[in-house]
Amino acid sequence: MGANKESILTDALLARCLERAPVYDRENRFCQEDFDELKAAGYLRMAVPEQFGGFGMTLEEVGRQTRKLAEYAPATALCLNMHNYWVGLAADVWRSGDKSIEWILKEAGAGEVFAAGHAESGNETSVLMSITKAEPVPGGYKFTGRKSFGSLSPVWTRLGLHGLDQSDPAKPKVVHAFMPRDTKGYTIKETWDVMGMRATRSDDTILDGAFVPDK
């Protein structure tokens, strides 16, 4: 792609993010204008390899850009990092020779927005265990539970989540999936009101038999 990495966070863009940051927090709303501008500038494609339409930045380079944005709009930097950490992980796995999650890089390069749906009240082990139920059904899984700290709730198109499959009591297993935005069987409950971080809109996601196909 040969994109200019320095063209992402321009002084003008950062100045606008700085101006909007206190407004978002005061009004308790998502950083939509920041998101739109940063996405258009390529911020969500920083870690995507150039082969898939991104900038091909390393973890160090992505971290540098994230810290720079955080100096002007910390909540915006935090919530967008929830997308970049998925993409960065996929890029590292892909560069190691494992192409099994190449689809994440292709979708991110095409504009899909990834978010994390792992946090659960009462689950202190994160992705190693889950309170959410993952029920195997023909063609995929149904997920039932409640996820918290869902940054990017208004704009994600792929929610990474996990649940516990106990269909075989002797061999329970954690199942990971990416739920598309148009999936039926979930609702987003606006619970987030954290001073200084309101712009992340890290609301709860309630899963009520949300079906995610095997593909």
Solvent accessible surface area in square Angstrom, and as a share of the most:
residue,aa,sasa,rsa
1,M,124,0.55
2,G,68,0.65
3,A,32,0.24
4,N,93,0.48
5,K,64,0.27
6,E,127,0.57
7,S,54,0.35
8,I,1,0.00
9,L,8,0.04
10,T,60,0.35
11,D,119,0.61
12,A,59,0.46
13,L,7,0.03
14,L,1,0.00
15,A,55,0.43
16,R,100,0.36
17,C,0,0.00
18,L,94,0.47
19,E,128,0.57
20,R,43,0.16
21,A,25,0.20
22,P,75,0.47
23,V,42,0.24
24,Y,1,0.00
25,D,27,0.14
26,R,171,0.62
27,E,94,0.42
28,N,53,0.27
29,R,86,0.31
30,F,13,0.06
31,C,0,0.00
32,Q,65,0.29
33,E,69,0.31
34,D,0,0.00
35,F,10,0.04
36,D,72,0.38
37,E,50,0.22
38,L,0,0.00
39,K,74,0.31
40,A,88,0.68
41,A,33,0.26
42,G,0,0.00
43,Y,1,0.00
44,L,7,0.04
45,R,52,0.19
46,M,0,0.00
47,A,4,0.03
48,V,0,0.00
49,P,5,0.03
50,E,76,0.34
51,Q,130,0.58
52,F,37,0.16
53,G,30,0.29
54,G,0,0.00
55,F,9,0.04
56,G,24,0.23
57,M,3,0.01
58,T,71,0.41
59,L,145,0.72
60,E,118,0.53
61,E,43,0.19
62,V,13,0.08
63,G,19,0.18
64,R,120,0.44
65,Q,18,0.08
66,T,22,0.13
67,R,149,0.54
68,K,73,0.31
69,L,0,0.00
70,A,38,0.29
71,E,136,0.61
72,Y,68,0.26
73,A,2,0.01
74,P,66,0.41
75,A,11,0.08
76,T,2,0.01
77,A,3,0.02
78,L,81,0.40
79,C,0,0.00
80,L,0,0.00
81,N,48,0.25
82,M,45,0.20
83,H,0,0.00
84,N,4,0.02
85,Y,85,0.32
86,W,31,0.11
87,V,0,0.00
88,G,20,0.19
89,L,92,0.46
90,A,1,0.00
91,A,0,0.00
92,D,71,0.37
93,V,39,0.22
94,W,32,0.11
95,R,113,0.41
96,S,90,0.58
97,G,51,0.49
98,D,68,0.35
99,K,105,0.44
100,S,85,0.55
101,I,46,0.23
102,E,42,0.19
103,W,96,0.34
104,I,4,0.02
105,L,0,0.00
106,K,108,0.46
107,E,47,0.21
108,A,2,0.02
109,G,20,0.19
110,A,88,0.68
111,G,25,0.24
112,E,46,0.20
113,V,3,0.01
114,F,0,0.00
115,A,0,0.00
116,A,15,0.11
117,G,1,0.01
118,H,21,0.09
119,A,36,0.28
120,E,15,0.07
121,S,106,0.68
122,G,65,0.62
123,N,18,0.09
124,E,160,0.72
125,T,69,0.40
126,S,63,0.40
127,V,57,0.33
128,L,143,0.71
129,M,91,0.41
130,S,6,0.04
131,I,107,0.54
132,T,1,0.01
133,K,116,0.49
134,A,2,0.01
135,E,71,0.32
136,P,57,0.36
137,V,35,0.20
138,P,130,0.82
139,G,49,0.47
140,G,3,0.03
141,Y,37,0.14
142,K,81,0.34
143,F,1,0.00
144,T,60,0.35
145,G,21,0.20
146,R,109,0.40
147,K,3,0.01
148,S,22,0.14
149,F,128,0.53
150,G,5,0.05
151,S,9,0.06
152,L,0,0.00
153,S,3,0.02
154,P,59,0.37
155,V,23,0.13
156,W,1,0.00
157,T,38,0.22
158,R,47,0.17
159,L,1,0.01
160,G,1,0.01
161,L,1,0.01
162,H,0,0.00
163,G,0,0.00
164,L,21,0.10
165,D,6,0.03
166,Q,117,0.52
167,S,77,0.50
168,D,64,0.33
169,P,116,0.73
170,A,88,0.68
171,K,152,0.64
172,P,72,0.45
173,K,110,0.47
174,V,44,0.25
175,V,21,0.12
176,H,105,0.47
177,A,16,0.12
178,F,42,0.17
179,M,0,0.00
180,P,39,0.24
181,R,79,0.29
182,D,123,0.64
183,T,22,0.13
184,K,178,0.75
185,G,32,0.31
186,Y,37,0.14
187,T,84,0.49
188,I,51,0.26
189,K,101,0.43
190,E,141,0.63
191,T,62,0.36
192,W,36,0.13
193,D,88,0.45
194,V,66,0.38
195,M,158,0.71
196,G,38,0.37
197,M,48,0.21
198,R,51,0.19
199,A,4,0.03
200,T,0,0.00
201,R,20,0.07
202,S,4,0.03
203,D,3,0.02
204,D,18,0.09
205,T,4,0.02
206,I,54,0.27
207,L,3,0.01
208,D,108,0.56
209,G,24,0.23
210,A,0,0.00
211,F,77,0.32
212,V,12,0.07
213,P,46,0.29
214,D,112,0.58
215,K,215,0.91
